[in-house]
Amino acid sequence: MNIERGFKFVFQEKNWFGKVVVGGLMLLFSFLIVPLLIYYGYLVDVTRRTIKEEPQLLPDWDDIGQKIANGFKLLVIIIVYLIPFLVLLVISLPFAEIEFENFKSREITAFIMLFLSNLFFKSELTGISILFAISSLVYILFFVLILPFVVGKFAESESISDAFAISDIFSMLRDNIGEAIIVFLLTIFLQLLASLGLALCFIGIFLTGFWASVVQYYLYGELYKKATQTRTRSILTT
């Protein structure tokens, strides 16, 4: 995986500043839903371009209808994968008091991390809630590890059914577990970097947040591409 390129390519693309500003605005107004769908459709495009090794990895803000469609599909995929996590939380919530006032992030990964930190460190847990909380933590860690392969399969074909090819996804994770952990840790690091945008005034966090998401989905594409290439070589040698 070319990790170094992931942190640099945005600033090497043509008209990158304007694209980042538009992305930051999409994130800022993501509560209106349509900008959120466009935003995630854009990230899918980043992953697809990375997988196909296109020279321009940072897409233009065009084909809005296609971006909305892909953003909607991706959110449906993520929600379906999160159903077991949500069920475990619903079961555990009656046994724990959680502070919700700090849940302001629109980025799914950051939201999950913030929720879990509130669940474990800012709530009073009983024995039952600890059991379900730990189960939810194990599941969400598993979900975060397979997410690059889920996003990659969807970005490659734009088919929801491909994102649920569980056997292929599990095999990719098994064969690339080390790289998947590295991408997971880099995702956390990117969220920390994105928070530095607060120093640039309020709007800054949306610009850095967009940049962090673009790099994250680039890494998803790199990991998925490596996994598919490894599988292809394995098939050819057997």
C-alpha positions as CSV (number, residue, x, y, z in Angstrom):
1,M,0.0,0.0,0.0
2,N,1.2,3.5,-0.9
3,I,0.3,5.1,2.4
4,E,2.6,8.1,1.9
5,R,0.8,9.1,-1.2
6,G,-2.5,9.0,0.6
7,F,-1.4,11.9,2.8
8,K,-0.1,14.0,-0.1
9,F,-2.2,13.4,-3.2
10,V,-5.0,15.8,-2.3
11,F,-2.6,18.8,-2.4
12,Q,-1.1,17.6,-5.7
13,E,-4.4,17.5,-7.6
14,K,-5.6,20.2,-9.9
15,N,-8.0,22.7,-8.3
16,W,-7.6,20.8,-5.0
17,F,-8.4,23.8,-2.8
18,G,-11.8,24.5,-4.4
19,K,-12.7,20.8,-4.2
20,V,-11.8,20.7,-0.5
21,V,-13.8,23.8,0.2
22,V,-16.9,22.3,-1.5
23,G,-16.3,19.1,0.4
24,G,-16.1,21.0,3.7
25,L,-19.4,22.7,2.9
26,M,-21.0,19.4,2.1
27,L,-19.9,18.1,5.5
28,L,-21.1,21.3,7.2
29,F,-24.6,21.0,5.7
30,S,-24.7,17.2,6.0
31,F,-27.6,17.5,8.4
32,L,-29.8,18.3,5.3
33,I,-29.3,14.7,4.2
34,V,-28.8,15.4,0.5
35,P,-25.3,17.0,1.0
36,L,-24.5,13.9,3.2
37,L,-25.4,11.6,0.4
38,I,-23.3,13.6,-2.1
39,Y,-20.5,13.6,0.4
40,Y,-20.4,9.8,0.8
41,G,-21.0,9.3,-3.0
42,Y,-17.8,11.4,-3.5
43,L,-15.9,9.2,-1.1
44,V,-17.0,6.1,-3.0
45,D,-15.6,7.7,-6.1
46,V,-12.3,8.3,-4.4
47,T,-12.1,4.6,-3.5
48,R,-13.1,3.5,-7.0
49,R,-10.5,5.7,-8.6
50,T,-7.8,4.4,-6.2
51,I,-8.7,0.8,-7.0
52,K,-8.6,1.5,-10.8
53,E,-5.4,3.5,-10.4
54,E,-6.8,6.5,-12.2
55,P,-4.4,9.5,-12.5
56,Q,-6.9,11.9,-11.0
57,L,-7.9,10.5,-7.6
58,L,-9.7,13.6,-6.3
59,P,-13.0,13.7,-8.3
60,D,-14.7,16.8,-9.6
61,W,-18.0,17.8,-8.0
62,D,-20.0,16.7,-11.0
63,D,-22.4,13.8,-11.7
64,I,-24.3,14.8,-8.6
65,G,-27.1,12.3,-9.3
66,Q,-24.7,9.4,-9.4
67,K,-23.0,10.6,-6.2
68,I,-26.4,10.8,-4.5
69,A,-27.3,7.3,-5.6
70,N,-23.9,5.8,-4.5
71,G,-24.0,7.8,-1.2
72,F,-27.5,6.4,-0.5
73,K,-26.4,2.9,-1.3
74,L,-23.3,3.1,0.9
75,L,-25.3,4.4,3.8
76,V,-27.8,1.5,3.4
77,I,-24.9,-0.9,3.4
78,I,-23.4,0.6,6.5
79,I,-26.7,0.7,8.4
80,V,-27.4,-3.0,7.6
81,Y,-23.9,-4.0,8.8
82,L,-24.5,-2.0,12.0
83,I,-27.8,-3.6,12.8
84,P,-26.2,-6.2,15.2
85,F,-24.3,-3.3,16.9
86,L,-27.4,-1.3,17.3
87,V,-29.4,-4.3,18.7
88,L,-26.7,-4.8,21.3
89,L,-26.8,-1.1,22.2
90,V,-30.5,-1.1,22.5
91,I,-30.4,-4.1,24.8
92,S,-27.6,-2.5,27.0
93,L,-28.9,1.1,27.1
94,P,-31.6,0.5,29.7
95,F,-28.8,-0.6,32.1
96,A,-26.5,2.4,31.5
97,E,-26.8,6.2,31.6
98,I,-24.9,7.8,28.7
99,E,-24.1,11.4,28.0
100,F,-25.3,12.4,24.6
101,E,-24.6,16.1,24.5
102,N,-21.3,15.7,22.7
103,F,-22.5,13.8,19.7
104,K,-22.1,16.4,17.0
105,S,-19.9,14.6,14.4
106,R,-21.4,13.7,11.0
107,E,-18.6,11.3,10.2
108,I,-19.7,7.7,10.9
109,T,-16.4,6.4,12.2
110,A,-15.9,9.4,14.5
111,F,-19.5,9.1,15.7
112,I,-19.0,5.4,16.6
113,M,-15.7,6.1,18.4
114,L,-17.3,8.9,20.4
115,F,-20.3,6.8,21.3
116,L,-18.2,3.9,22.5
117,S,-16.0,6.3,24.6
118,N,-19.2,7.7,26.2
119,L,-20.5,4.2,26.8
120,F,-17.4,2.9,28.5
121,F,-16.0,6.0,30.2
122,K,-18.9,8.4,30.9
123,S,-21.7,6.0,31.9
124,E,-22.5,3.9,34.9
125,L,-22.4,0.3,33.8
126,T,-24.0,-2.7,35.5
127,G,-22.9,-6.3,35.0
128,I,-25.5,-6.8,32.2
129,S,-24.6,-3.6,30.4
130,I,-20.9,-4.4,30.6
131,L,-21.6,-7.8,28.8
132,F,-23.6,-6.2,26.0
133,A,-21.2,-3.2,25.8
134,I,-18.2,-5.5,25.4
135,S,-20.1,-7.5,22.8
136,S,-20.9,-4.3,20.9
137,L,-17.3,-3.2,21.1
138,V,-16.1,-6.5,19.7
139,Y,-18.6,-6.3,16.8
140,I,-17.8,-2.7,15.9
141,L,-14.0,-3.5,15.9
142,F,-14.7,-6.3,13.5
143,F,-16.9,-4.0,11.4
144,V,-14.2,-1.3,11.2
145,L,-11.7,-4.0,10.1
146,I,-13.9,-5.3,7.3
147,L,-15.2,-1.9,6.2
148,P,-12.4,-1.2,3.7
149,F,-13.2,-4.5,1.9
150,V,-17.0,-3.7,2.0
151,V,-16.5,-0.2,0.6
152,G,-14.0,-1.6,-2.0
153,K,-16.3,-4.2,-3.3
154,F,-19.2,-1.7,-3.5
155,A,-17.0,1.0,-5.1
156,E,-15.7,-1.4,-7.7
157,S,-19.1,-2.6,-9.0
158,E,-21.5,-0.1,-7.5
159,S,-23.6,-3.1,-6.5
160,I,-25.1,-3.4,-3.0
161,S,-25.1,-7.2,-3.3
162,D,-21.4,-7.3,-3.8
163,A,-20.9,-5.4,-0.5
164,F,-22.5,-8.4,1.2
165,A,-20.3,-11.1,-0.3
166,I,-19.4,-12.2,3.2
167,S,-17.3,-15.1,2.3
168,D,-15.0,-13.0,0.0
169,I,-14.8,-10.2,2.5
170,F,-13.9,-12.5,5.4
171,S,-11.2,-14.1,3.2
172,M,-9.8,-10.7,2.4
173,L,-9.6,-9.8,6.0
174,R,-8.0,-13.1,7.0
175,D,-5.3,-12.8,4.3
176,N,-4.7,-9.1,5.0
177,I,-5.3,-8.7,8.7
178,G,-2.0,-6.9,9.4
179,E,-2.7,-4.3,6.7
180,A,-6.3,-4.0,7.9
181,I,-5.2,-3.2,11.4
182,I,-2.7,-0.6,10.0
183,V,-5.6,1.1,8.1
184,F,-7.7,1.0,11.3
185,L,-5.0,2.8,13.3
186,L,-4.4,5.3,10.5
187,T,-8.2,6.1,10.5
188,I,-8.0,6.9,14.2
189,F,-4.9,9.1,13.5
190,L,-6.7,10.9,10.7
191,Q,-9.6,11.7,13.0
192,L,-7.2,13.2,15.5
193,L,-5.6,15.3,12.7
194,A,-9.1,16.4,11.6
195,S,-9.8,17.7,15.1
196,L,-6.9,20.2,14.6
197,G,-9.2,22.1,12.3
198,L,-10.8,23.6,15.4
199,A,-7.6,25.8,15.6
200,L,-8.5,27.2,12.2
201,C,-11.9,28.5,13.6
202,F,-15.2,26.7,13.4
203,I,-15.3,26.0,9.6
204,G,-11.7,24.6,9.7
205,I,-12.8,21.3,11.2
206,F,-15.0,20.7,8.3
207,L,-12.2,21.3,5.8
208,T,-9.8,19.0,7.7
209,G,-12.6,16.5,8.3
210,F,-13.2,16.3,4.6
211,W,-9.5,15.8,3.9
212,A,-9.3,13.1,6.5
213,S,-12.2,11.3,5.0
214,V,-10.8,11.5,1.5
215,V,-7.5,10.0,2.8
216,Q,-9.4,7.3,4.7
217,Y,-11.3,6.2,1.6
218,Y,-8.1,6.3,-0.4
219,L,-6.6,3.9,2.1
220,Y,-9.7,1.7,1.8
221,G,-9.1,1.6,-2.0
222,E,-5.4,0.8,-1.5
223,L,-6.1,-2.1,0.9
224,Y,-8.8,-3.5,-1.3
225,K,-6.6,-3.3,-4.4
226,K,-3.8,-5.1,-2.5
227,A,-6.2,-7.8,-1.3
228,T,-7.6,-8.5,-4.8
229,Q,-4.1,-8.6,-6.3
230,T,-2.9,-11.0,-3.6
231,R,-5.9,-13.2,-4.3
232,T,-5.4,-13.1,-8.1
233,R,-1.7,-14.1,-7.7
234,S,-2.7,-17.0,-5.3
235,I,-5.2,-18.3,-7.8
236,L,-2.7,-18.2,-10.7
237,T,-0.1,-20.1,-8.6
238,T,-2.5,-22.9,-7.7
